Amino acid sequence: MGKSSYRINVGRKATIVTKGNGGLVEQVSDGVDCFHVNTYDVKEFSEALYKISLIPRDKVRKMGEIARDNAFQNLIMKNY
């Protein structure tokens, strides 16, 4: 992932990740720094979007910051 896309996607917004198709779901915690949904479950995805819409903006931003910090920490741990 390029540096600019990392800055855009992580640290400013709540994240929704899909389960069953890769390792990202293992790097984030459901309800803490993101929301986990099943890959092809449109209802579950829409419910996650609705939950995000109910969260105050400062908490959404905090979730993004936590996700960014966790992803960065995981990256450092893998490289050292």
N, C-alpha and C positions, 0 to 999 in steps of 0.2 A: 504494500500500500504506500503510495507516495506521501510525502510530507504534507502537501497542501490538502489532499483528501482526508488525511488523518485529522488535521486541524478543523476541517469543515464538519466532519461526522462525529467526532468525539470531543466531549468537553463542553458543549453548548446545549445539547438536546438530550432528552430521554431516548434510549435506544430500544428497538424491538429486534430480537434475534430469533431465528428459526431453529428448532430442534431437529436433530437427525440428519444434518447435512454438513457437518464440519465441527471444528473445534472452538468456534467463538462462544458457543453456549457454555463451554467449560470455563471461560475466562470472566464471565459476568454472572452476577447473582440476581435472580428473578425478584423484582420488587425493590431491590436495593439500588442498583445502578442500571437496570434495564428491565424489560419484560420478555419472557420466553414464550413463544407460540409454536405450535406444530406447523410444519412446512406448508401444507395445503389446506389448513383449517381457516377459512375466510372468517367464520364467526369468531373464532378465538383472536384473530388478528384485529377485527373490528372492536372487540371488547378491550383489547390492549390500547388501541387508539383512544377509545372512550375514557379509559382510566387515566391516560396521559392528559386528556383534555380537562380532567377534574383537578389535577395537581397544580398548585400555585407555581408560577413561573420560576420563582427563586428555588423551589424544591426540585423542579425539573433540571434547572441549571446545576444544582448540587449533585443530582444523579449523574449528569454528564461528566462532572468533574471527578466523581468517584470512579466512573467507568474509565476515564482517561488515565487516572492514577493507577488503577488496577492493571490496565493493559500495559502501561509503561513498566510497572513493576514486574509483570510476567515476562515481558520482553527482556528486561535486564537479567532476570533469573535464568532464562534460557541461554543467554549469551555468556554467562559467567559461571 
